Amino acid sequence: MKFPSPLIKGTLIKRYKRFLSDIELDNGDIITAHCANSGSMMGLKEPGYKVWVSPANNPNRKLKYTWELVNTGTAMVGINTSHPNKIVTEAISEGLVPELAGYTNIRNEVKYGKNSRIDVLLQAEDQPDCYVEVKNVTLLREKGVAEFPDAVTARGTKHLLELIDMVEAGHRAVMFYLVQRDDSSQFKIAADIDLAYADALKKARKHGVEVLCYDCKLSADAIEINKPVPLAL
């Protein structure tokens, strides 16, 4: 996924009210940027971190910038949770996810389950439909170990239960964790943060829901899928 406009570099002043961030741009201007991330952003919101923002395409938008990337000093991390679906969809289309190859039709945000929308629906003749739920991963508390979630996610637990329903209906279901950082060599569930989610994932795997995890290559130009990350589940 290439950014449509060059990103602008700055320094984080603070993130607050979940969706707002004050940033000093390298030219000295101080802006308030949209923070498209409802999680805790643990380890990513320290004042003084170098960050990158994108300019808004809509001139009428109240906030003229969106926070996209942060450099923690050890890793580049993508914090915008509106991007993972596009990143994963592009990777599947380009054949970069062998586990999800062979489908001729890719659709996004398709209604399913109990008033939900599946992130990616893969279809092909003579194959069961494949329901792919994508989660953005940014948490890293132990060197090399990416974790999800970074806050309690009742919505995420609901999605796992709905993936189980899809398997029981004869379809294929995949839980896809996209690690938007470049310093992870392993992935695990942060059960100490959300035990209900961890239990739901165990149940989902027992019922046939597959789990995939890939990390990303990140720059001020683009975010692209890189390689599989081993699971410690």
N, C-alpha and C positions, 0 to 999 in steps of 0.2 A: 504494500500500500504506500504509494507516494503521496507526500503532502502536496496539495495543489498550489500552495504559495510558500516561499522560503520562510522558515521559522525565524523568530526573533529571540535573541538571547537576553537573559536578565538574571537577577538575583532575587530569590524568594524572601519576602518580608514576613508574611504570615499567611496561613490558610485558616479560614474561619467560616462559621455557618455552613459547613460542609461544601457548599458550592461556590464559595468566593475565595479568591487569593489575591493578595497585594504583592506586586512585583516591581522592582526597580529595573528598568531596561538599561542596557549598556550605554545608551545615549543620555541617561540621567532622568528620563521621564519615569514617573511612578504611575502605574496603572492598576486597575482591578480587573482580573481575568476570571472567566468562568472556569470552575474546577469540575469537570465532568466525571466525578468519582464520588459515590455515596458511601464508600467504605471508610475505615479508620485511617487508611494511608499510613499505617505504622511504619516508622523509619524513613518516610519520604517527604516529610513536611517541616524539616528543621530550617529555621531562618538562616540565610546565608548560602543555602544550596543554589548551585547554578541550575537554571531552568530555561525552557524554550517554550514560546507561545506562538500560536498561529493567529493571523489577523482574520476577523470575521468577513465573510463574503457579503453578508447582508448589511447594507449601510444603515438600516433602521434598527438593528439589534442594539439593545441597551448596553451590553458588555461587548466591547469591540475586539476582545482577544479571548482565546481559549488556551489554558495551560495544557501542554502536550507531553513534555519530557522533563525529567529531573536527573541530574548527576549527583549521586550520593557521595562521590569521592572514590567509590570502588566499583560502581556500576551505573550504566545508563538505564533508566526505567521509563516505560511508557505508562502514564497515569490515566489517560483518557479511556474510559470504559465503553465509549461508543464505537471504538475502532476494532475490537477483537473479531466481531462477526465478519467484517469486511476482510480482515487479514486472513482469517481461516478460509473463507469462501474463495478468495483469490488463490490461496495455496492449493486447495482441492482442485480448482479449475485448471491449475498449471501442473497438476500431477505431483505435487511436492509432499503429499500425504498418502503413501502407498496403501495404508490400511483403508482408505476411503476412495480408492480408485475404482473405475468401471461403471460409474453412474453417468447417465447421459443428460439428466435434468437436475439443476440445482435451483432451489427456491429459498427465499429468506422470509422470516417472520410469518410463518404459516400457522393459522389457528389450529390448536389441537388440545386434547386433554380437557381439564376443567378451567375454561376461560384463560388459557395460556397461548403463547405463540412460540413455536420452536424456532431456534436461531437459524438452523440450516436443515432443509429437507432434501435428501438425495433420492432420486428415483431412476429406475431403468426397467426395461421390459424383462419379464421373467425373473425379477429379483424382488425381495421384500423391500418396502420403503425403509429408508434409514433416517432416523431422527437424531440430529446432532445438537446437543446443548453445549454452548460455549461459555466458559467462565474465565474472567481476567484474573491473572495471578501476579501480584506485585510484592507479597510479603516474603522477607528473608530474615530470619532471626539467628540462624546458625549458618556458618560459612558454607556456601554451596548448596544449601537446602531451601528450595522454594516451598511455600506453604499456602494453602487456601483452607478456609477464608481468613480475612483479617478482622472480621467482626461477625457477630451472630447473623445468620442469613436464613430466616424462615422461608423466604422465597426460593432460595437454592434447594432447601430440603423438599419443598413442594415439587420442584422440577424433577428431582430424583425419583420421587414416587410416581410422577407422571411418565417418566421414562420406563419404569417397571410396567406400567399399564400398556405401553406400546409393545414391549417384548411379549407380554401375555396375549396381546392381540395378534401376534404373529409377525411383527415388524422387527427391525434391527434398531437398537438404541445405543448411542455413544455419548459419554460424558467427556468433553474435550476441554482440557485445561491449557490455556495459552499463557505462558510465562513471559510477560512483557519486561524482561530484564535479561542481561547478558552474562550473568555470573552464577548460574545455577547448574549443578551437576546431578541433582536429585530432586524429586518432588514427593511431598507427603501432605496429609490432611492435618490441619491444626486443631486436633480434637480438644485441646485445652481451651480453645476459644469457643468452639461450637460442637459440643458432644453430640447433639441431636443430628447435626449434619453428618458427622463422622459415622454414626450408626446407620443413617439413611444410605450412605454410600456403600457400606458393607452389605446391607440388605439388597441394594440395587445390583451389586456385582454377583451376589448369590443367585439373583433372578435372571442373570444374563446380560445386564447392561455392561457394555465395554467401556474401558477408560483409556484415553490417550492424553499425552502431555508433550507439548513441543515448546521450545523457547524461541526467542526472536533475535534478529540482528536489528539494532536500532541506531539511527543517525538523524541528523536534522533534515535529511532529505526523504527518508522512508523508514517504515517498519515492516520487516518481512520475516516469515517463518524461517527458522534456521535448522534445528535438528530435534529429534526425540529426546526427552528427558526421562531417565529411568524412574520407575515408580517404587516408592517405599510404602506400600499400603498393606 
